[in-house]
Amino acid sequence: MSPLLIINHTLALVLEIVLLVLLGMWGHGLVAGPWLNWVSVLLVLAAAIALWGRFAAPKSVNRFKMPGLLIFKIAVFGAGTLAAWTMGQPLWAAVFGIVSVVHLALAVWLDAV
C-alpha cells in the first residue's frame, strides 16, 4: 500500500469522526430542552451512521457503486459542511469542506473511493 493511500485513508477516518461531531453538535441545537437536545443528537447520529453503514461502508452488501458512491460521499460531507455553517462556524465549514474535497479528489485519483 502506497504512503499516499495510507495518508488518504487516515484522512478519511479523521473526516468521518469530525463529520459525526459536527452533525451531533448541529443536532444538539435543533430543539430546546435538555432531554430533547440529547434525543435529537442521538437521532441525527443514528441516521448518519445507518446511512453510511448501509451505502458507503466497504463491506456493505448495499454499497453504492461509482459514481453513486462519490455522489453520496459528496452529499454527506456537504451536510457536515452545512451543519458547521448553520451553527455560525464559517471557518470550520470552510476548512471541513476544503479538506473533504481534497480527500475525495485524492480518493478518485487513487481509485480508492
N, C-alpha and C positions, 0 to 999 in steps of 0.2 A: 504494500500500500504506500502510495507516494506521500511525502510530507504535506503537500498542498491538500490532498484529500483528507488527511488526518486533521489538519487545521480547519477545513471546512466542516467536517463532521463535528468537531468541538464547537465551532461557531454555531452550528445548527442546534446543538444541545443548549448552549447559553441563550440563544434566541427563544427557544421553546420555553425555557424557565422564565425568562423575562416576560414573555407573552402571557404566561399564566399569572404572573404578578400583576401586570398591567390590567388584565381582564378582571382579576379579583378586586383590585383597587377600584376599578370602574363599577363593578357590581356592588361594592360596598356603598357607593354613593347613589344608587338607583332609588332607594326608598328611605323613608325616615323611620327611626326607631331602632333601638339596639338589637333586638332579636331579628327583626326583618332585614336589617343590614346583612347580618351573617347568613341568613337564609338565602338572600339574593346572591351573596358571594358563592355559596355552595352550589346554587343552581347554575350560575354562569360558568363556574369552573367545571361542573359535571357535564354541561353541554359541550364545552370546548374540548374536554378530554375525550368524551364519547365520539364526537365528530372526527377528531384527529385519529383516534384509535381505529375507527371504522374505515376511514377513507385515505389516511396518509401513513399509517404505521407500516413499516417494511414487511411485517409478517401477516398483515391483514389479508384475508381472502377477498375482501371487497375493495382493496386498494385501487384508487384511480390509476389509470394508465396515462401516459403522456399524450396530449398536452393537458388533459383534465387535472392531473396531479399538480402541475405547475400553476394552473389557474386557481385550484383550491388553496395552495400554499400562499399565493399572492393575496387571495381574499382573507385568509386567516391572519397573516402578518399585517395586512392592511387594517383589519379590525383592531389589532393591538395598537397600531399607529393612531387610528381614530380614537381609541379609548384614551390614550395619553393626551391627545389634542383636546378632547371634550372635558378632560379633568383640569384643563388650564395649564398643561405642561408642553408648550410648543417645542422647547428644546429637546425634551425626551422623545417626543413624537418624531421630530426630525432625525435624531440620532438612530432611533429604533427603525424608522422607515428606510434610511440610507443603508444601515448595516444589513437589513433584511434584503434589500435589492442587491447589494454586493454578494451576499451569501447565495441567493437564488441564481444570480448570473454566473457565479463561480460553479455552482452545482450543475447548471445546464452545460457549461463549458467542459466540466469534468465528466459529464454524463452520469451524474450521481444524484439526481433529483429524488 
